[in-house]
Amino acid sequence: MTASTDPIALARALIACPSITPASGAVFAVLEAELTALGFTVERFVDGAAPDGPVENLLAVRGAGAPHFAFAGHLDVVPPGNGWATDPFDPVIRGDLLHGRGAVDMKSAIAAFVASVAQIGETAGTISLIITGDEEGPAVHGTVALIERMAERGLKPDFCLVGEPTSVARLGDTIKVGRRGSVNMWIDVPGTQGHVAYPHLADNPIPKLVRALAAIDAIVLDEGTDWFQPSNIEVTDLTVGNPASNVIPAAASARLSIRFNDRHSGEALVKRIQAVLDAEAPGATLTARISGEAFLTPPGTLSGLVAAAITRHTGIEPELSTSGGTSDARFLSKLCPVVEFGLPNATMHKLDETVAIEDLRQLTAIYADIVKAALAG
């Protein structure tokens, strides 16, 4: 078995490349070499400029025509932090576990998919890999740029599988069929600085901001849906920055984070918060960044064949879930039906991140069955 067909060897080679977001260079070269050996045409390109770029991306395609099955993932990782038992970029096997940053999120899943394609050999239709170096960061010039590049080349998948670590207690127990949307907002309330003994000569912004936040906190967006938990608004920061006890401050600010289901849009939520500010804190400014809209891939062909492959190899009937944070599936959902399935996520972003060797081999077998079923038409 060569490195290109052994998921353990390929995972170790990818982990050994330090690729803190935004990733570029060596880690892409490792993947490109493996894919080229398997007959893929590989395109690497850089998109964007500071502050959110530049970002390196990789698009690999093998075959032609329908059906077209795509696998999406990312080679960038979060900073490892201090306190690892060993070098986070020195992939070490201890017992039955492979340790290293990216072992779970998500270099091992990419290795498993490449190995699965090697195992099944030549196929009808098209297989593509949509791999970015910026999923853990701003995600502005990553998968979005890859989708644009695919459109330029006339490439449109029929199905897309994202290899994010979705499993919870054991491999195969959870498939993600949707995600909530996310929007962050920054509120700035201006005032007029002055002495606390002469409030009539000043304008305190804090009471206005407090009234606005109380009104926002009282909002009940919804009670959830059949597929999504209730949308929620969280105040994540409150800042005045006033070191003096006898001064009315000139400004006060706050930050909100809203995770919302498919009953809402990011734009509509921004307008709703703006209306509260207009009523409770006139003159306040609102800045918003919509990270992604909510999406749902209703149960159907794709989730069915993924679930069947999981059950065949693990005996588990996976749960279809929309829980968790955002992922690049929010962009890919505009292309075609998309689901996410990958390794157990208990150690992702943690010290001594680890994947079980047996899980990685089993994931490879499951991915192979998914690809074969998807391309069988």
GIBELBEL-V957639 format. One line per field, one symbol per residue. phi: phi as a letter, one per 30 degrees, with the letter a starting at -180 (. if undefined). A space follows every 10 residues. Layout:
phi->???
This chain:
phi->.dedccdddd edddddcebd eddaiedddd dedddddcjd ccbcbcbibe dcbdbcbbbb bbjaicdccc cbabcdbded icjddbedcc dccbicbccl djeccbdddd dddedddddd idbdibcbbc bccbcdcdhc ccdddddddd ddcicbddbb ccdddcdcda ejdbcccabd dbbcbccbcd bbdadddbdd cbbdddeddd dddddddddc dacjbdcbde dbcbdcabbb icdcdcbddd abbbbcbccb cddbbedddd dddddddedc bejdcbcbbd dlcdbbceea eddddddddd ddcciccddc bbdjddaddd dddddaebbc aadecdcdic dhebbdeddd dddeddeddd ddddddi
